[in-house]
Every structure is written in structure tokens, then in C-alpha cells.
């Protein structure tokens, strides 16, 4: 599904290199957790996958379903099946959440040569997905993310993901700002989307999220490259012992 080879990337404005020779493979149906200390490049990796213009790839390649995405703009990447759930979802005043969902879903369908959804079909689809996330439909009349609590913002993100049905879901610290009840609801929404044809990259600092979204693989990112990979037990080890030993071994 995703293969990153010797990736180097820097902040476009300052030239500061953040990603320094990163290699990562994510198989079809795999849930890969990315962990690492602050400043290791985790969120930068998510932005680069989504095509954010603030970052410049200087070397290496990113293959999605065997094709390079480096020349694709963010809209093309989204239409191809890449979805980024933000750590801090953006507020869009004046745009109702339901209208946003309609525009996003139909834009994706047009890009794929599919007919747009009619309003009754769209409402049914949204109502079913919102119900699975314990979301009140009244919330969808409000401007996107404006005045939403942390849990509401993350539910809205997972609702988008559920409706768009991406092939690659990149979750950037989805647990940030969530209490335990909201975390369970969001994790249930993510787990409902697990499929042999869908892969997930879950970026997190903490084991607690991985108690609910159990990964197939765990990768430790440090100074812009993966320094260790393992199964879910690696996350438990990090929770108990921190990063110092693993960083020492990689030095």
C-alpha cells in the first residue's frame, strides 16, 4: 500500500531538514503505529504524505499502490485514497459541517468518475455513519469545527474518513485532547474501518490509544528516520522504559 524509500525532506521556507533518510513499508490491511519523542518528525511525515506545500522533498520516493505521489497535489492525493486526520482540525466559519461533507464527498466521486450522491442518499449515508460515532445530527448544522470540543472535532474527522472510505488513513495524534470516553468512541470508529483493502498509519505519543486501536507493527521515529520496528509489544516496552535505550542503540 505504502512504500517510503530513503525520504529526505525539509521545511520549504527555512531549509531546515526534518526527515533524514526515512524508510517505511505499510502492507495492505496493516495498521502501522508511528511513535517517537517530540521533534522526531512524526507530524511532518503526515503532512508530507498529504502533500502540504510547507515541506519540500529533496531525495527519495513515496509510492502509494506502486505509484509515486510526489508530483500529485493534495486534492489528487485525496482523490486517490489518502486521508489525513489532523491533530488539530481546522475551523471553517460559515461552512456548515453537512455542506462540507456533501462538497467533499461529491468532489471525490467526480474525480473518480462516479455520479454525485443525491440529497436523500447522502443524508442516509451520513446519518448511518454519524450514528456509529454517537454524533447528534444537529451538530452537522454547525460551522465545521467552530466551537466543537476536542472530542467533537475528532468525531467529525472520523466521520469524514468513514464517508470518504480512503485506502490509506493517516491519523496524526488522534488521541490528543480526548477524554477516555471520547477516545473509545473514536477508536471504535477507526476499528470499524479496518479492512484487508485499507491501511492505517497511526501517529501517537502514548500506548493508551494503542490499547484500543491495536497495531500490527510499531515504528520508532527519531531525528527523521525509523530507528526500530517491531510488533505491538514494542509500544508496551516504550511505555515502560521510554526511548533512551532504543536511541542509544541506534546512535
Secondary structure, DSSP 8 states (H G I E B T S, - for coil): -EEEEEEEEEETTT--EEEEEEEEEE-TT-EEEEE--TTSSHHHHHHHHHT-TTEEEEEEEEEETTEE-TT--HHHHHHHTEEEE-SS---EEEEEHHHHHHHHHHHHHHHTT-----HHHHHHHHHHHHHHTT--GGGGGSEETTT--HHHHHHHHHHHHHHHT-SEEEEESTTTT--HHHHHHHHHHHHTT-BTTBEEEEE-S-HHHHHHS--SEEEEEETTEEEEEE-HHHHHHHHHH-SHHHHHHH-
